[in-house]
Amino acid sequence: MVINNLPPVVYAEASVKSVGGHSLFEAPFPINSETVLKFHSEPELVESAVERLRSEGFEVLHVSPITITISAPPEVYERVFKTKIIPVEREVLKFNEMTTSTFLDTSDTDTPGLIDVSKSSLADVLEGIAIEEPRFRLGVIEPSESLKTVLTEAERNFFASTKPSAFPPPKSYWHLNVPADVSLGLNADRVHRDGITGRDIKVVMIDTGWYAHPFFTQRGYRSNPVVLGPGSTDPDHDEESHGTGESANIFAVAPDVDFTMVKFNLITSVGTFNKAVELNPHIISISWGNSISNGESYSAADKALAASIADAVTQGITVVCSAGNGQWSFPGQHPDVISAGGAYMHADGTFEATPYASGFLSRIPDFNNRTSPDVCGLVGMPPKAAYIMLPVEPGSQIDVKLSGNTHPNGDETPNNDGWAAFSGTSAAAPQLAGICALVKQMSPNLFPAQIREVLKDTARDVASGNSNPSTGGHEAVPGVDLATGHGLVDAYEAVKKARS
């Protein structure tokens, strides 16, 4: 459905002509770690494109060897590229519910979100413009329209005067606490006793931000200042608190990592990812994405993000992505990432697949029937996966939205206590990232593909339960399956294999 309103600022990725002679958006072969160098651009041509884009009225937000992140009012794009930007309302799957979201497109090409540059004065340096599109958190809830995304100064002062407890609130329903229960469930305690804690391993998480909760500060976890992705603001606050909460999963598994949060506005995915790569980390954790269940919806922005991820992997960066909670998650189905699914641990220590988490065979032709997930972390059950009690900024959207009610329809906590119970494959990805940090500390020379194989080879088989019905409801059976991949990760066995 076409709608009339355009945003005041449009974000996009400008692709400079590639050294391999093929456009990033029209490549006759898949974009992955084996081919991505063909989509690099000559530095001199990139520099020229940057200056000319600026002269036309675009703001240049980030520059990488593959694309240039830009922003401008929609009329600037329309004037420079002789096009018309069309807002389109499309169906999307968020948190197990079909809803709609606004995407920007043109009638220039058959590829969603691709602007044809051939009629512009920049045709000699650019091969296409990919309009960025919304991405979604793969856990918890979609923020309510009635909840403000930015706290007022008075609200911040109020919440700052009542610091949350470093200790999770006791609740009678079965749930996991951080760090102890998550560490134990993933078999990381034994690794810590051997002195493997992720020390000197740089882990970057791209999410909604990070709040210095007493849970982190009183335990002495090391976090660098928040880095703002393009279009993001306010590094000291996490208005939604998805990033703050899910980051606790990393520290539960690898308490001594060198951690940095890159704050993401859920629009500028490529530029924000490239900003994370610029920090030169060992591992990047992603708990967001969109659902792509067919090749036709594989957009220009998706191709740009695929190239950026593939390029990061060629640099030795291990990228871990959520497989989705009913979504056919991208970039969770990218062939070069570690795709994180979900298994549920009962109070007696037994496991089963959870129907909250996705499991599927990719339908994107470029990904050649890639199965997702590879392995699983700990994820709760429907309806809300209210499973892991996590620290959040007091009064944030998650603190408010998940508060009260009776479990499993709420977490039974106050709306301003700085704690909320949630999980999803948004929790599984940072759990796996923490285990990757342990493996990397044990064997620093392992490549990303080798780390993925270590996790797969040592995972605990999950042989009961089903994955999310939206992605086929596949049954977990003995051996590798579409419900849980190779099974639930085992930190101790993974580190032991890396040692050998």
N, C-alpha and C positions, 0 to 999 in steps of 0.2 A: 504494500500500500504506500503510495507516494503522499508525503505530507509537505506543508509549505514552509515550515520554519527552518532556518539554517542557524548554526551556532555562530557567535561573533568571531571565533577563531577556528580555523581548520588546521589540523596537524597532518603531516604527510612525510613520506620518505622519497627523496629525489635520488634516482639511480643514475649515476654517471656511466657513460659508455664503458662496457666491460672489456678487459684485455683479451678475453677469449673469443670475441666477435659475436657472441650471442647475448641478446637482452636477458636480464634477470627474469623478466616476465614472459618470455617466449622461448625459453630454453628447450631444446629437443631431447634433453636428458634430465634425470632427477638432480635436484639441488641437495647435495649432502657433503660430508667431509672429504669425500674423494674427488669431488668436482668443484668445490666452492672457490678455489683459487682462480678459476676461469672468470669469476664474476668480480674480481678485484678491478680497480681502476687506476690508471696512471696518476701518481701524486700531483703532477703539474696540471692535469685535466681536472682533477678534483678541486684544486686551488682556484682554477679559473671559474669552475661552476659555482663555487661558493661566492666569489666576488660578484658574479653576474646575477645570481639569485638575490643577493642583498641589494644590488642596484635596481632590481625590479620591485622591491618592496617586501621581500620575504625576510623573516627573522631566521637566522641559522642557529639552531639549538645544539646540534652535535654533528660531528663529522667522523665517519669511519671509512675504511678502505672500500666499502661496498655501497653504502648509501649516506645521504646527508639528511638529517632530521630538520624539517622546516615548519614554520607556521606563518599564517597570514589570514586576514579576513577573506571570506570566500570570493569576494569580488576581485581580489588580486589574482587568484588562480584563474578565474574566468577571463580576465583581461589578458593575462600573459599567455595562457594556453588555448585561447579561443574556444572555450568549452562552457558547459553549464553544469554546476554541481546540483545534484538532486538528492534531497533527503528521503530515505525510504524506510518504512517501518517493516521490519522482518521478524519472523518468529524465531525465538531463541529458547533454549532449555536452560533454566536457572534453578538449581536446587530442587530438582525433580518436578518442576512445574514449567509448563509451556507458557511463555509470555512473549512480549515483543520488545524490541530495542531499535533505536534509530541508527541507521547506517548511512554513510554518504557515498554517492556513486555518480557516474556520468553515463551518457549514452555513447561515449567514444569507442569503447571496446567491449568484447564479450567477457573479459576478465573482471570480476567484481572489484570496484574501487580503483581501477587503473585509468589514469589520465593520459591520453595520447599527446605527446609533445611535438609531433612532427610539424604542426602548423605554427610553432612558436619560434622566436629568435634564439631559443636555447637548444634547438634541435641538434646542433653540431656538438654539444657536450653532454646532453642527457638522452637516456633511452626510455624513460618513463617516470611517472609520478604515482606512487602508491598512497592513496588516502588511508590514514590510520582508521581503525575501527574499534569499537568497545570490546574489552576483555572482561572476564568475570572471575571473581574468587571462586575456587572450587572447594568450598566448605562453608559452613555456617548458614547465613541468611543474606538475602538481598536487602540493603538498607531501606527502611520505610521512607516514603516521601515526607512523612510528618516529622522525621528526625532530622535535625540540622546537621550538616556535615562539618560545620565549624562552630566550636564553642565560643560564647561571648567571654569577654575578659572577666566579668563577674562570676560566670560559671567556672572558669578555670581557677580563679582565686579560691572559690568555695571548695572545689575538689582538691586543690593543692593543700588546703588547710587540714584536710582529713586524709592523710596518706594511707593507702591500702596496706593491709598486712602482708608480710612476706610469706605467711603460711596460708595454704589453701583452706577454705572453709570446710569443716567436716559435714558430710552428707551421708545419709543412710543407704541411698541407692548405689548399686555397683558402678564404680567409675574408677578411672586411673588418675593419680596425682603425679605432678612433675616435681622433682626429677625422678623420684625413686621408682614409681611403678612403671613408667615408660622405659627407664633404663633396664629394669629387671625383665620386663616383657620382651625386650629386644636382645636380651642376653649380653648387655654391655658392662654390667658390674664386674664380671671376671676380667674383662679387658682393662678396666680402670686399675684393678689391683696389680696388673702387670706393668703399670706406668704408661699405658697408651690412652691418652685423654684428648687427642686432637691438638696438642700443643704445637704452635708455629704453623698450623694449617689455616690458610685464609679462606673463610666461607662468607660468601655474599648472598643475602636473601633479597629478592625483589618483591616488595609487597607494599601495604598501605602506610607503612611507617613504623616507628619504634619509640616506645615510651619507657623511660628509666624507672621501671617498677621496682619496689623493694625486693621482690622475688629475685631479680637479677643482681641488684647492687649489693644486697646483704650477703649473697653467696660469692661475691667476688668475680662474677663472670665478666669477661673483657669484651666490651663493645666500643667500636670506634664511633665518632660522630656520624649521624645520619647523612647520607649523600642524597641530594635531591635529583630525581630524574627530570627530564624536560617537562615543563608544565606543572610540576609539583611545587608545593610551598610548605612552610612551617615545619622545619625539621625536628622541633622539640616535642611535637604532639602527633599522636596517631588517632585521628578522629573516629575511625572505624574500629581500630584495634585488632584487625585480622592479623597484621604482620607481627605485632607485639606478642599476641597469644601463641601463634604458630611457631615463632622463633624459639619459644621455651622448649620445643621438641628437639631442636638442635643441641642446646646446652644439656638437656637430660642425657643425651647419648655421648656427646663430646664436649665436656665442660670447659676445656681449656682452649677451644678454638679462638682464632683471631677473627671476630665477627663484625660485619658491616651490613647495615640495612640500607638499601637504595629505595627511596620512597617513590612509589609509582601511582600515577593518577588514573590507572586502568584504561588509558587511551593511547599514550605514546609508548607502545610496547617495544618497538624496535630501538628507538633512541634510548629508552631506559635500559634495555638489555645491553646495548653497546656501552652505556655509561658504566654498567657493572663490569663489563669485560675490561674497560680502561683501568680498573682498580687492580688488575692482574691477580685475580684470586685463583685458588686451586679448585674451588667448587662453587657453583651457583645453584641456588634452590628457588624453584618457581612453583607457586601454589595458585596459579590462575591460568586462564586460557579461554578458548571458545570451543564450540562443538562443531566438528566437520564430519558429517556422515556420508558425504559423497564428493566426488572430484569437482563437480560443477561449482561448489561453494568455496573452493580453495582460492582465496582472494589474492590480490596483488600485495596487500599488507602481510598476509600469511607467507607468501613467497619471500618477501624481504626478511621477515623474522626467521624463516627456515634457513636462509643464507647466513644470517648473523650467528645463529646457534651453531651451524656447521663450522663456521669460521672459528668460533670460540673453541670448539672441540679440537680442531687442527692445532690450536695453540696449547693443547694439553689441559684445558679446563673441563672438568667433569660437570655436566649439566643434568640436574635431577628435576623432573616435572611431574605434577599430579596427573594421574590417568583420567580423573573426572569422577563426578558423583551423578551418574546417569548421562553425562555428556560423552560424546566421542571426542575426547579432549585433544586439542592442539594448543601448545606444542607437545603435549604428553604422548602423542603418537609419532613424533619426529623420530626418524631412524637412528639418530646419533645420541639421543638422551637416554637416561635411565628413567623408565616409566613406572611411577609409584601407584600401586593399587592398595586394596584394603583387606585386612583380616581382623576378625573380632576375637579378643581373648576373654574367655569366661572367667569367673571367680575361681574355678578349679584348675585354671591354667591350660585348658583345652582351647582349640582354635577352630574357627570356621570362616568361610567366605561371608562377607556382609553384602546384602543387597543394596546398601547405600553406595557402594563403590562400583565403578565401571569395569568392564572387561570385554574386549572386542577385537576383531580383525579389521585393520584399516582398509577403508575403501578409496583412499587417495591413490591414484595410479603411481605417482612418484614414489610412494612409500612401499610399494611392492609387497603388499599383504603383511605389513608389519603387525605383530601382535602386541596388545597392550592390556595389562601391565607386564613388566618384566618380573618384578617382585613386589611384595606388599609390606606396608607398615601397619600400625595398629589404628583401626578406624571403627567407629561406633555403628550402631544399628539405626534404621529408620524409627521414628519419622525425622528426627533432627540430629542424629549422631551425637547426642549430648553425653559424651563419653570421657573426655579428658578435661580435668579442671585446670584452666589456663589463666595466667595473669593478663589483665587488660587495663587500659587507662580508665580510671573511674569516670562514670557518666558517658563513656563512649557508646557508639551505636550498638556494638555487640553486648556491652554490659547492660544496656537498657533493653534491647530487643529480646535477649534470651533469659531475662530475669523472671523470677516468680514461677507461677504455675506448678503443676505437679509433674515430676519426671515420669515419662520421657518427653512431655510436651513443653518443658522448661527446665531450668537448672536449679530452681528453688533458692536462688541467691538474690540479694537486693540489687537494685538497678544502679547503684553507685559504689559498690564495695571493691571494684577492681578485680573481680574474678568471674569467669563464665565457663560453663562446660560445653565444649564443642570439639569437633575433630574433622571428619571427611578426609579425602585424599590430600587436602591442604595440609593435614597433619602428617600424613605418610611421607610426603616429599621431604620436609626438613628432617624427619627421623632418618630417612635413607641418606640424606646429605651428611648428617652426623656420623653415620657408619662409614660413609666414603672418607670422611676426615680421619677416622681411626685407621682405616686401611692405608690411606695416603701417608700418614705418619709412620706406619710400620714399613711401608715399601714406597719411598718417595718417587721411584722411577716408573711406576705403573702408569700406563696411558689410560684415558677414560674408558676405552672399550675393554681393557683388561680388568679395570675395577668393576665394570658391569658384569663381566663374566664371573668374577670372584663372588659377587653378591648372588648371582643366579646359581652357581655351583654349590653354594653353602646354605641356601635357603631351606627352611623347614617346610616339608610338604603339607599342604592344607587339602584335606580330602572330603570335606563336607560343606554344605551351604551352597548358595548361589550368588552370582554377581547381580548388578542392577538390571531390572527387567527392561529398562529403556535401551540398553545395549545388548539385549539378547537373553538376559537372565541365565547365563551359562552356569552349569553345575561344576563344582569343585570335585575332582576325582583324583585317585592316586596318580602321581606324576604331574607333568606339565599340563596346564589347561588354560582356557580363556578366562576363567573366573579369577584366579590368583597368580597366573604366570607360573613361576617356579616356586612360589610359596612365600612364607613369612621370613623376612631377613633375620639372620643370626649374627650379631656383631662378633661374638667370640670365635665362631667357626670361620667367619670371613677374615678376621685378622690372623687367625692361625694359618689359613691357606695362603694369605699374602706373605706371611713370614717364611713359608716354605718355598 
